[in-house]
Amino acid sequence: MLSRCLFPTVSLTGVHSSVAMHEMRSAQLRQIFHEVYCVFKPGCLFILVDFPRHTNPVFWPGLAVFWWLSENETAWKLSETDLGSWFAEVGLRSYNSE
């Protein structure tokens, strides 16, 4: 269950996360996305750069070995997660660059 906004008086024009979300558990991710939505000004941009869901068979073996050697289960879960639906749950719109 999502809590109330932690920073209700804050208003940002942009939020950026670079290769950090794959370390979070599902409940933490949902709370983070909720908080991002809470601090958004209209037209704000949330840029999330992290390990994407890979479907290209050329890249998948190398990435799988890298994750197996250096990452925990949260990275695997994030790669299987439909973040677009999670964004929609809190009111964010998703744009996929693929």
C-alpha positions in Angstrom: 0.0 0.0 0.0 1.3 3.4 -0.9 1.7 5.9 1.9 1.0 9.6 1.7 3.6 11.7 0.0 6.8 12.2 2.1 7.5 15.7 0.7 4.1 17.2 0.0 5.4 20.8 -0.2 8.2 20.0 -2.7 7.7 20.5 -6.4 10.3 19.5 -9.0 10.6 20.0 -12.7 12.7 16.9 -13.2 13.7 13.7 -11.6 16.6 11.4 -12.8 17.7 8.0 -11.7 20.6 6.3 -13.3 21.3 2.5 -12.7 19.9 2.5 -9.2 16.3 1.1 -9.4 17.5 -2.4 -10.1 18.7 -2.5 -6.4 15.2 -1.9 -5.1 12.6 -4.4 -4.1 9.1 -4.2 -5.7 7.5 -2.4 -2.7 10.3 0.1 -2.6 10.0 0.8 -6.4 6.3 1.4 -6.1 6.9 3.8 -3.2 9.6 5.6 -5.1 7.4 6.0 -8.2 4.6 7.3 -6.0 6.8 9.9 -4.4 8.1 11.0 -7.9 4.6 11.5 -8.9 3.8 13.5 -5.7 6.6 16.0 -6.3 6.0 16.5 -10.1 5.0 19.8 -11.5 2.8 19.6 -14.5 4.9 18.7 -17.5 7.8 17.4 -15.4 10.1 14.7 -16.8 11.2 11.5 -14.9 14.2 9.9 -16.5 14.8 6.3 -15.5 18.0 4.7 -16.9 18.5 1.2 -15.8 18.8 -2.4 -17.0 16.0 -2.9 -19.5 14.0 -5.9 -20.4 16.1 -7.6 -23.1 14.6 -9.5 -26.0 17.6 -9.5 -28.3 19.2 -12.9 -28.2 22.6 -11.4 -29.1 22.8 -9.3 -25.9 21.0 -11.6 -23.5 23.8 -14.3 -22.8 26.4 -11.6 -21.9 24.0 -9.7 -19.7 22.8 -12.9 -18.0 26.4 -13.8 -17.1 27.1 -10.3 -15.8 24.0 -10.4 -13.6 24.7 -13.9 -12.4 28.2 -12.8 -11.3 27.5 -9.4 -9.9 23.8 -8.6 -9.3 21.2 -9.9 -6.9 17.6 -11.1 -7.5 16.2 -7.5 -7.7 18.0 -6.9 -11.0 16.5 -10.0 -12.4 13.0 -9.0 -11.2 13.3 -5.5 -12.6 14.1 -7.0 -16.0 10.9 -9.0 -15.9 8.7 -6.1 -14.6 6.3 -4.1 -16.8 7.3 -0.7 -15.4 4.8 1.1 -17.7 1.9 -0.5 -15.8 3.5 0.5 -12.4 3.9 4.1 -13.7 0.3 4.1 -14.7 -0.8 3.0 -11.2 0.6 6.2 -9.7 -0.4 8.5 -12.5 2.8 8.6 -14.6 2.9 8.2 -18.4 5.5 5.9 -19.8 7.7 6.5 -22.9 9.8 3.6 -24.2 12.7 4.6 -26.3 12.8 1.3 -28.2 
